[in-house]
Each structure stands twice: as C-alpha cells, then as structure tokens.
Amino acid sequence: MKPVVSIIMGSTSDLPVMEKAAKFFDEMEIPFEMNALSAHRTPTEVEAFAKEAAGRGLKVIIAGAGMAAALPGVIAANTTLPVIGVPIKGMLDGLDAMLSIIQMPPGIPVATVGVNGAQNAAILAAQMLSLADEGLALRLAGYKENLKQKIVKANTELADVKYKFKCN
C-alpha cells in the first residue's frame, strides 16, 4: 500500500486532534501516512518533504499546526499538491493559528478548516480524491447518508421527549 494522503503535525502533542483524520481515512479505506514535522524546528526536513511529496505519489497533504502555524504555508510554498491546514487550538483558542493559515499570500493557497477540524480536513481530502475514484465516491455518499440518518433518528427520539409546554 502506498499513501495518497499525508497527515503532518507540528509535534506529537497535536496527535489527539489529528488522529480524527487518521480514523476517517481508515473508515474510508484511504492509504495515508502520518508524521511530525516542524516548520521552525525542522525547516530543512519540511522543505524536502514538500518537494518530494508528489513524486512519492501523494495527492493531498493535511497539515495541522498551532500558534504561529507556519507549517501548512511552508508546505504549500514547496509543492503544487493541495494543502489543507488544520489550526490547532492553543493560546488564543486557535484563532492565532487559524488566521496564520488563512492569510496566505497570493499564489500560495492553503484550504483551511475550523479550529481542531482534522475530521473535516480528512473529509475534504477524500472528496478531492473521490473525483478520480468512483469507489471512494460511493463510500463518501454512504458516509453522508449515515450522517443524515443519525439526525433523522435523533429527531424521531426528540418527538418522544415530553415537556409540559412542548407543542410537537
């Protein structure tokens, strides 16, 4: 198996957030790799990773980072692959990281999900990959249908909850 997605985090302290992406990829049967790289502590390694990513068969990169959150942008500056940034909640509830990832200069885009939104990053990556993979597209459709059914079921259960002034 060769990975088609790479999950990169600034340090292993980000794993509790980023593992949500890994679990989604397992569910969708998408081969991925997971590594810790720091834009500030291992800049040479980050640059080499980004420059070699497409040649290794990767299709999408998810990069999680907190505080200054330079990692997604540095990766995007060194590859033509789509990069999805995940701001990690930190000192300013992740707002600092989110703004750092969103505010990229022209020509270096980074798709950005919400703070700690690794699962949404994985879903977005899967949707990108599904453009060329019909089986994955069907698995995603099933996933979305399951989300719908959970809400339908919850609404049915709410109908049975009784309150004195509840009208439905």
C-alpha positions in Angstrom: 0.0 0.0 0.0 1.3 3.5 -0.9 -0.1 6.6 0.8 -2.1 9.1 -1.2 -2.6 11.5 1.7 -0.1 12.7 4.2 -1.1 13.9 7.7 1.6 16.2 9.1 1.6 17.8 12.5 3.9 20.2 14.1 4.5 17.9 17.1 3.1 14.7 18.5 1.2 16.9 21.1 -1.2 17.6 18.1 -2.0 13.8 17.7 -5.3 13.9 19.7 -6.6 16.4 17.1 -5.0 14.9 14.0 -5.9 11.3 14.8 -9.5 12.1 13.8 -8.3 12.4 10.2 -6.5 9.1 10.5 -9.6 7.4 11.8 -11.7 8.8 9.0 -9.1 7.6 6.4 -9.2 4.1 8.0 -13.0 4.1 7.7 -12.9 5.3 4.1 -10.1 2.8 3.2 -7.7 5.6 2.1 -4.0 4.8 2.5 -2.2 7.6 4.4 1.0 8.4 6.2 1.4 10.4 9.4 4.5 12.3 10.5 5.6 15.1 12.8 7.5 17.9 11.1 8.0 21.4 12.4 8.4 24.5 10.2 10.5 26.1 12.9 12.5 23.2 14.4 13.0 21.0 11.2 12.7 23.5 8.3 15.0 21.6 6.0 13.0 18.4 6.5 9.7 20.2 5.9 11.1 21.6 2.6 12.4 18.3 1.5 9.1 16.5 2.4 7.0 19.1 0.4 9.3 19.0 -2.6 9.3 15.2 -2.8 5.6 14.6 -1.9 4.1 14.5 -5.4 7.0 12.3 -6.6 6.1 9.8 -3.9 2.5 9.5 -5.1 0.8 11.7 -2.5 -2.3 13.6 -3.8 -3.3 15.7 -0.8 -1.5 17.0 2.3 -3.2 17.8 5.6 -1.0 19.9 7.9 -2.0 20.7 11.5 -0.3 23.5 13.4 -0.9 25.8 16.4 0.2 29.2 17.4 2.2 30.8 14.5 1.0 27.8 12.4 3.6 28.2 9.6 3.7 24.5 8.7 0.8 24.4 6.2 2.1 27.5 4.4 5.7 26.4 4.2 4.5 23.0 2.8 2.2 24.8 0.3 5.1 27.1 -0.8 7.1 24.0 -1.8 4.6 21.8 -3.6 1.8 22.0 -6.2 -0.3 19.5 -4.2 -3.4 20.7 -2.4 -2.7 21.5 1.2 -5.4 21.6 3.9 -4.5 23.4 7.1 -5.9 22.4 10.5 -5.5 25.2 13.0 -4.8 23.6 16.4 -6.3 25.2 19.5 -3.7 26.9 21.6 -3.1 30.1 23.4 -5.9 32.2 21.8 -8.4 29.3 21.4 -6.8 28.6 18.0 -7.6 32.0 16.5 -3.9 32.8 16.1 -3.3 29.6 14.2 -6.4 29.9 12.1 -5.5 33.5 11.0 -1.9 32.4 10.2 -3.2 29.6 8.0 -6.0 31.6 6.3 -3.9 34.7 5.5 -1.6 33.2 2.8 -0.1 35.4 0.2 -1.4 35.3 -3.4 -0.2 32.2 -5.2 0.2 30.0 -2.1 -3.3 28.9 -1.1 -4.0 26.7 1.8 -7.5 25.3 2.3 -8.4 25.9 5.9 -10.9 24.1 8.1 -12.1 25.2 11.6 -10.0 25.0 14.7 -9.2 21.4 15.6 -11.2 20.4 12.4 -9.0 17.4 11.4 -12.0 15.3 10.6 -13.4 17.9 8.2 -9.9 18.2 6.6 -10.0 14.4 6.0 -13.4 14.6 4.5 -12.3 17.4 2.2 -9.3 15.4 1.2 -11.5 12.4 0.5 -13.8 14.5 -1.6 -10.8 15.7 -3.7 -9.6 12.1 -4.1 -13.1 10.9 -5.0 -13.1 12.9 -8.2 -10.9 10.2 -9.7 -12.1 7.2 -7.6 -15.7 6.0 -8.0 -15.5 3.5 -5.2 -14.4 6.2 -2.8 -17.2 8.5 -4.0 -19.7 5.7 -3.2 -18.2 5.3 0.3 -18.4 9.0 0.9 -22.0 9.0 -0.2 -22.7 6.3 2.3 -21.0 8.2 5.0 -23.1 11.3 4.3 -26.3 9.3 4.2 -25.3 7.9 7.6 -24.9 11.4 8.9 -28.4 12.2 7.6 -29.9 9.1 9.2 -28.4 9.9 12.6 -30.2 13.3 12.6 -33.5 11.7 11.4 -33.3 9.2 14.2 -32.4 11.9 16.7 -35.4 14.0 15.6 -37.7 10.9 16.0 -36.4 10.4 19.5 -36.9 14.1 20.3 -40.6 13.7 19.4 -40.9 11.3 22.4 -39.4 13.7 24.8 -42.2 15.3 26.8 -42.4 18.7 28.4 -45.4 20.5 29.8 -45.4 23.3 27.2 -43.8 21.4 24.3 -46.1 21.6 21.2 -44.6 18.9 19.0 
